Amino acid sequence: MAQLKKRGLTLTGRLETDNVSFYTKKGKIIMRSATTKQPPRRTRGQFISRQRVAHNMGLWKRLKHDVKPMFTNSENIYGRFCSLMHKCPVVFLTKEALRNGATLLLPGMTVSDGILADIGYHIGVAEGSPALFTNLKVAEEWDGQPNGTDMVAALCRFNTDFRTGDVLRLYTLRQVIENMIPKVYIEVENLTIEYGETIVGFRGVELRSVDGCLVLAGSTFADTSAGWALVHISGNKCSTQTVVTHCTLYEQYTTEEAMAVAADSYGGLTLPGMITPDTD
């Protein structure tokens, strides 16, 4: 420990730099070595939590790339996204993969959060065509053609949340491999329900009525490396929606082996500290 005379220098509190601490004691500046550094800790639980956070961050960047996501139930929209993503599986990615933007398409990934009624949907086959079946009821006389008047009447008659000017937003997520790195790309399309105007529909998608409900049909829904979500937007309100997909690539990154490989890229796991039992 060394003492320094004050010459035009006033120091309050403590300053640490280059492993040296400076502080004031009895009017004198004391300099001493700062040697109390905590060792890096990476227990199994900590690593799993950090991998979840890192992957959520990557997915969030993809989600907000083209359009601001609607999470209207919280001022902290990213925090709300992470909270809702806790129901999704944790995937394990190496340090290098994450640095290069690795992301995986997860079933149940949240794309929106709001107070409007959720839209139910699933992937299936409608009259021989791959399709996204929804629970949105439409009028029986609706012929499925993208005509504004018909679309407004068909949706608004049975779905009380719908109004002319509302939007159906279709999220299409595609899983690709680039230079051995898995990545998710997200496309967003809006269909505005305007009375008396021709609707600009989703690319490559035909709107149909099946068993009295709206169905989106098209070859795109046969893609097993893709996923979809359909959001209802009305002004500044939206429905809460998650992704449906048949893509299973993520499963390869949820195993113990995948976790071991990912952990090794960070220097391996550390053992939790030992607990000394109480003794009489």
Disulfide bonds with the S-S distance in Angstrom:
none
